[in-house]
Amino acid sequence: MHVIAANDLKKRGVSVFEDNLQDAPEAIITVRGQERYVVMRMEQYHYLREMELEAALMEVRRDIANGDVIRESPEAHINRISEA
């Protein structure tokens, strides 16, 4: 993974991203030597977001298969979470 110093970003602007993201899906931005941020191309972001949603869907399907669900009306749900 490429590392971009914040000072380099200040000097070169966003063009530094083009250079660093050509052959890597993401790059780390460091501030005073500490890793602080990650930047990535939108395609990578969309891919990761899709994988996150797929994982959530798998978790819900597992819960349903295991019977770890509560079936109730919206009103009953509101009452139950309000009492907690």
Short mmCIF file of the C-alpha atoms (twelve columns), coordinates in Angstrom:
data_MODEL
# 
_entry.id   MODEL 
# 
loop_
_atom_site.group_PDB 
_atom_site.id 
_atom_site.type_symbol 
_atom_site.label_atom_id 
_atom_site.label_alt_id 
_atom_site.label_comp_id 
_atom_site.label_asym_id 
_atom_site.label_seq_id 
_atom_site.Cartn_x 
_atom_site.Cartn_y 
_atom_site.Cartn_z 
_atom_site.pdbx_PDB_model_num 
ATOM 1  C CA . MET A 1  0.000   0.000   0.000   1 
ATOM 2  C CA . HIS A 2  1.314   3.423   -0.890  1 
ATOM 3  C CA . VAL A 3  1.916   6.038   1.788   1 
ATOM 4  C CA . ILE A 4  1.382   9.750   1.146   1 
ATOM 5  C CA . ALA A 5  2.710   12.340  3.562   1 
ATOM 6  C CA . ALA A 6  0.321   15.204  4.288   1 
ATOM 7  C CA . ASN A 7  3.067   17.648  3.283   1 
ATOM 8  C CA . ASP A 8  3.329   15.985  -0.128  1 
ATOM 9  C CA . LEU A 9  -0.419  16.358  -0.482  1 
ATOM 10 C CA . LYS A 10 -0.139  20.060  0.398   1 
ATOM 11 C CA . LYS A 11 2.573   20.582  -2.212  1 
ATOM 12 C CA . ARG A 12 1.158   18.514  -5.069  1 
ATOM 13 C CA . GLY A 13 -2.568  18.588  -4.390  1 
ATOM 14 C CA . VAL A 14 -4.886  15.825  -5.470  1 
ATOM 15 C CA . SER A 15 -2.596  14.841  -8.349  1 
ATOM 16 C CA . VAL A 16 -0.629  12.866  -5.765  1 
ATOM 17 C CA . PHE A 17 -3.599  10.487  -5.610  1 
ATOM 18 C CA . GLU A 18 -3.448  9.728   -9.318  1 
ATOM 19 C CA . ASP A 19 0.215   8.774   -9.016  1 
ATOM 20 C CA . ASN A 20 -0.306  6.578   -5.966  1 
ATOM 21 C CA . LEU A 21 -3.560  4.887   -6.971  1 
ATOM 22 C CA . GLN A 22 -2.509  3.717   -10.424 1 
ATOM 23 C CA . ASP A 23 -1.208  0.368   -9.215  1 
ATOM 24 C CA . ALA A 24 -2.772  0.089   -5.752  1 
ATOM 25 C CA . PRO A 25 -6.432  0.092   -4.640  1 
ATOM 26 C CA . GLU A 26 -5.816  2.458   -1.742  1 
ATOM 27 C CA . ALA A 27 -3.186  4.713   -0.181  1 
ATOM 28 C CA . ILE A 28 -2.523  5.844   3.364   1 
ATOM 29 C CA . ILE A 29 -2.110  9.510   4.243   1 
ATOM 30 C CA . THR A 30 0.227   10.171  7.133   1 
ATOM 31 C CA . VAL A 31 0.256   13.248  9.328   1 
ATOM 32 C CA . ARG A 32 3.477   13.810  11.254  1 
ATOM 33 C CA . GLY A 33 4.458   10.218  10.585  1 
ATOM 34 C CA . GLN A 34 1.214   8.750   11.916  1 
ATOM 35 C CA . GLU A 35 -1.206  6.876   9.645   1 
ATOM 36 C CA . ARG A 36 -4.408  8.928   9.723   1 
ATOM 37 C CA . TYR A 37 -6.485  8.453   6.565   1 
ATOM 38 C CA . VAL A 38 -7.037  6.081   3.674   1 
ATOM 39 C CA . VAL A 39 -7.961  7.225   0.181   1 
ATOM 40 C CA . MET A 40 -9.169  5.011   -2.627  1 
ATOM 41 C CA . ARG A 41 -10.695 5.127   -6.053  1 
ATOM 42 C CA . MET A 42 -14.484 5.213   -6.147  1 
ATOM 43 C CA . GLU A 43 -14.547 1.780   -7.773  1 
ATOM 44 C CA . GLN A 44 -12.736 0.345   -4.744  1 
ATOM 45 C CA . TYR A 45 -15.078 2.164   -2.359  1 
ATOM 46 C CA . HIS A 46 -18.151 0.796   -4.151  1 
ATOM 47 C CA . TYR A 47 -16.655 -2.704  -4.105  1 
ATOM 48 C CA . LEU A 48 -15.966 -2.532  -0.354  1 
ATOM 49 C CA . ARG A 49 -19.426 -1.102  0.316   1 
ATOM 50 C CA . GLU A 50 -21.009 -3.926  -1.671  1 
ATOM 51 C CA . MET A 51 -19.011 -6.493  0.311   1 
ATOM 52 C CA . GLU A 52 -20.140 -4.848  3.560   1 
ATOM 53 C CA . LEU A 53 -23.766 -5.077  2.479   1 
ATOM 54 C CA . GLU A 54 -23.302 -8.702  1.383   1 
ATOM 55 C CA . ALA A 55 -21.873 -9.546  4.818   1 
ATOM 56 C CA . ALA A 56 -24.845 -7.871  6.522   1 
ATOM 57 C CA . LEU A 57 -27.253 -9.810  4.307   1 
ATOM 58 C CA . MET A 58 -25.493 -13.092 5.151   1 
ATOM 59 C CA . GLU A 59 -25.744 -12.262 8.853   1 
ATOM 60 C CA . VAL A 60 -29.481 -11.600 8.575   1 
ATOM 61 C CA . ARG A 61 -30.036 -14.817 6.638   1 
ATOM 62 C CA . ARG A 62 -28.091 -16.736 9.305   1 
ATOM 63 C CA . ASP A 63 -30.200 -15.157 12.061  1 
ATOM 64 C CA . ILE A 64 -33.400 -16.100 10.239  1 
ATOM 65 C CA . ALA A 65 -32.177 -19.671 9.697   1 
ATOM 66 C CA . ASN A 66 -31.281 -19.961 13.390  1 
ATOM 67 C CA . GLY A 67 -34.584 -18.491 14.505  1 
ATOM 68 C CA . ASP A 68 -32.875 -15.490 16.107  1 
ATOM 69 C CA . VAL A 69 -35.593 -13.068 15.033  1 
ATOM 70 C CA . ILE A 70 -38.591 -11.366 16.558  1 
ATOM 71 C CA . ARG A 71 -41.704 -11.033 14.461  1 
ATOM 72 C CA . GLU A 72 -43.913 -8.217  15.671  1 
ATOM 73 C CA . SER A 73 -45.887 -5.211  14.525  1 
ATOM 74 C CA . PRO A 74 -44.216 -1.808  14.207  1 
ATOM 75 C CA . GLU A 75 -46.141 -0.651  17.262  1 
ATOM 76 C CA . ALA A 76 -44.980 -3.610  19.342  1 
ATOM 77 C CA . HIS A 77 -41.412 -2.994  18.177  1 
ATOM 78 C CA . ILE A 78 -41.539 0.664   19.232  1 
ATOM 79 C CA . ASN A 79 -42.978 -0.310  22.604  1 
ATOM 80 C CA . ARG A 80 -40.295 -2.965  23.130  1 
ATOM 81 C CA . ILE A 81 -37.359 -0.713  22.313  1 
ATOM 82 C CA . SER A 82 -38.836 2.227   24.234  1 
ATOM 83 C CA . GLU A 83 -38.983 0.129   27.403  1 
ATOM 84 C CA . ALA A 84 -35.355 -0.967  27.140  1 
# 
